Amino acid sequence: MSVLIDKDTKVIVQGITGRDGGFHAARMKEYGTQVVGGTSPGKGGQKVDGIPVFNTVKEAVAATGANTSIIFVPAPFAKDAMLEAIDGGIQLVVCITEGVPVLDAVEAQNYARIKGVKVIGPNCPGLISPGKSMVGIMPANIFKKGHTGVISRSGTLTYEVVYDLVESGLGISTAVGVGGDPVVGLYFEDLLQMFQDDPDTDSIAMIGEIGGDAEERAAQFIQKHVTKPVAVFISGRQAPPGKQMGHAGAIISGGSGSAEGKILALEAAGVPVADETCILPELLKKRL
């Protein structure tokens, strides 16, 4: 099994006729993902790398049976793209777009919850189940099949950690980049439960960062509900209070969201925290 996507996942690319949408649609198709269509209003009937283009998501779903959408549209239109996907019959929406206004993200996420649709992102690299499917912008060549699930707030650190995990012989069941914005869809607790329930996953690597309290809540969740080995890396340890570091959600404010606070919460829950990303495989192997 895998988490969220597999060989049967059928993907449409919203914004496929744009530079980024077309480029990554071709890369996903090359990897083996079932990219069955794309959308671009007014350009229905065209093809991009052999992939048919439709005017709307509803048309694409009706013609292809797609159940997953990946969004490559400018930030001002990302909310409408997510709402269209949710209304169009898509069950998993992956929004790559960065710079989406917070209130737009809130509206889209709330609507998704009402409709029972899962959302990853915005401002994320997507997800991959090695050898099965990739729905995102990840460097697929570094991902090798194994049994460690990866959940990350950082795209670049995901790749670094995955490389170390693969080199150590662990490999990946599914890796999910949840995004670095203040408001995103599926987060640590949701994915921890999915990996806990996934028989193909025997351990979990989690990459957090400063800002918010998601890691603290994850620590409580792990203590109560996760029996599989978990190891964590927290980035942003040197960040000064009040200064945003990289992601919109990575900011220490009001005395909360510090790396120290997150590390203390995780260690109190019995979860080992790595000082460097390269130590994560060693921590997991000790607990396996």
Solvent accessible surface area in square Angstrom, and as a share of the most:
residue,aa,sasa,rsa
1,M,150,0.67
2,S,20,0.13
3,V,6,0.04
4,L,50,0.25
5,I,3,0.01
6,D,60,0.31
7,K,133,0.56
8,D,106,0.55
9,T,8,0.05
10,K,70,0.30
11,V,0,0.00
12,I,0,0.00
13,V,0,0.00
14,Q,5,0.02
15,G,15,0.15
16,I,0,0.00
17,T,42,0.24
18,G,38,0.37
19,R,206,0.75
20,D,65,0.33
21,G,1,0.01
22,G,14,0.13
23,F,113,0.47
24,H,35,0.16
25,A,0,0.00
26,A,15,0.12
27,R,97,0.35
28,M,0,0.00
29,K,84,0.36
30,E,132,0.59
31,Y,64,0.24
32,G,50,0.49
33,T,6,0.03
34,Q,66,0.29
35,V,16,0.09
36,V,33,0.19
37,G,0,0.00
38,G,0,0.00
39,T,7,0.04
40,S,12,0.08
41,P,116,0.73
42,G,72,0.69
43,K,84,0.36
44,G,33,0.32
45,G,74,0.71
46,Q,91,0.40
47,K,142,0.60
48,V,32,0.19
49,D,84,0.43
50,G,51,0.49
51,I,3,0.01
52,P,46,0.29
53,V,3,0.02
54,F,36,0.15
55,N,57,0.29
56,T,52,0.30
57,V,0,0.00
58,K,128,0.54
59,E,78,0.35
60,A,0,0.00
61,V,30,0.17
62,A,92,0.71
63,A,70,0.54
64,T,28,0.16
65,G,45,0.44
66,A,5,0.04
67,N,59,0.30
68,T,4,0.02
69,S,0,0.00
70,I,0,0.00
71,I,0,0.00
72,F,25,0.11
73,V,27,0.15
74,P,86,0.54
75,A,20,0.16
76,P,98,0.62
77,F,122,0.51
78,A,0,0.00
79,K,43,0.18
80,D,86,0.45
81,A,9,0.07
82,M,0,0.00
83,L,38,0.19
84,E,64,0.29
85,A,0,0.00
86,I,9,0.05
87,D,75,0.39
88,G,6,0.06
89,G,40,0.39
90,I,0,0.00
91,Q,103,0.46
92,L,9,0.04
93,V,0,0.00
94,V,0,0.00
95,C,0,0.00
96,I,21,0.11
97,T,15,0.09
98,E,122,0.55
99,G,58,0.55
100,V,10,0.06
101,P,67,0.42
102,V,71,0.41
103,L,145,0.72
104,D,30,0.16
105,A,3,0.02
106,V,52,0.30
107,E,85,0.38
108,A,0,0.00
109,Q,5,0.02
110,N,66,0.34
111,Y,60,0.23
112,A,3,0.02
113,R,160,0.58
114,I,137,0.69
115,K,106,0.45
116,G,55,0.53
117,V,12,0.07
118,K,87,0.37
119,V,5,0.03
120,I,0,0.00
121,G,0,0.00
122,P,0,0.00
123,N,31,0.16
124,C,6,0.04
125,P,9,0.06
126,G,0,0.00
127,L,0,0.00
128,I,0,0.00
129,S,0,0.00
130,P,4,0.02
131,G,52,0.50
132,K,39,0.17
133,S,1,0.01
134,M,6,0.02
135,V,0,0.00
136,G,1,0.01
137,I,60,0.30
138,M,8,0.04
139,P,48,0.30
140,A,20,0.16
141,N,113,0.58
142,I,35,0.18
143,F,8,0.03
144,K,111,0.47
145,K,114,0.49
146,G,8,0.07
147,H,87,0.39
148,T,1,0.00
149,G,0,0.00
150,V,0,0.00
151,I,0,0.00
152,S,0,0.00
153,R,8,0.03
154,S,11,0.07
155,G,15,0.14
156,T,104,0.60
157,L,35,0.17
158,T,0,0.00
159,Y,50,0.19
160,E,85,0.38
161,V,0,0.00
162,V,0,0.00
163,Y,118,0.45
164,D,30,0.15
165,L,0,0.00
166,V,30,0.17
167,E,117,0.52
168,S,34,0.22
169,G,65,0.63
170,L,29,0.14
171,G,5,0.05
172,I,0,0.00
173,S,4,0.03
174,T,0,0.00
175,A,0,0.00
176,V,0,0.00
177,G,0,0.00
178,V,0,0.00
179,G,1,0.01
180,G,1,0.01
181,D,14,0.07
182,P,76,0.48
183,V,39,0.22
184,V,18,0.10
185,G,18,0.18
186,L,21,0.11
187,Y,42,0.16
188,F,2,0.01
189,E,55,0.25
190,D,63,0.33
191,L,0,0.00
192,L,0,0.00
193,Q,66,0.29
194,M,45,0.20
195,F,0,0.00
196,Q,37,0.16
197,D,96,0.50
198,D,4,0.02
199,P,102,0.64
200,D,23,0.12
201,T,3,0.02
202,D,61,0.32
203,S,0,0.00
204,I,0,0.00
205,A,0,0.00
206,M,0,0.00
207,I,0,0.00
208,G,1,0.01
209,E,12,0.05
210,I,1,0.01
211,G,1,0.01
212,G,51,0.49
213,D,74,0.39
214,A,5,0.04
215,E,0,0.00
216,E,38,0.17
217,R,98,0.36
218,A,0,0.00
219,A,2,0.02
220,Q,112,0.50
221,F,32,0.13
222,I,11,0.05
223,Q,118,0.52
224,K,154,0.65
225,H,92,0.41
226,V,16,0.09
227,T,119,0.69
228,K,40,0.17
229,P,21,0.13
230,V,1,0.01
231,A,0,0.00
232,V,0,0.00
233,F,23,0.10
234,I,0,0.00
235,S,22,0.14
236,G,27,0.26
237,R,74,0.27
238,Q,166,0.74
239,A,10,0.08
240,P,65,0.41
241,P,112,0.71
242,G,54,0.52
243,K,114,0.48
244,Q,95,0.42
245,M,77,0.34
246,G,76,0.73
247,H,46,0.21
248,A,46,0.35
249,G,9,0.09
250,A,1,0.01
251,I,59,0.30
252,I,13,0.07
253,S,66,0.43
254,G,89,0.86
255,G,78,0.75
256,S,71,0.46
257,G,5,0.05
258,S,28,0.18
259,A,2,0.01
260,E,100,0.45
261,G,29,0.28
262,K,0,0.00
263,I,27,0.13
264,L,123,0.61
265,A,29,0.22
266,L,0,0.00
267,E,93,0.42
268,A,83,0.65
269,A,18,0.14
270,G,45,0.43
271,V,3,0.02
272,P,30,0.19
273,V,20,0.11
274,A,1,0.01
275,D,98,0.51
276,E,101,0.45
277,T,11,0.07
278,C,75,0.45
279,I,51,0.26
280,L,0,0.00
281,P,6,0.04
282,E,90,0.40
283,L,29,0.14
284,L,0,0.00
285,K,98,0.41
286,K,148,0.63
287,R,113,0.41
288,L,98,0.49
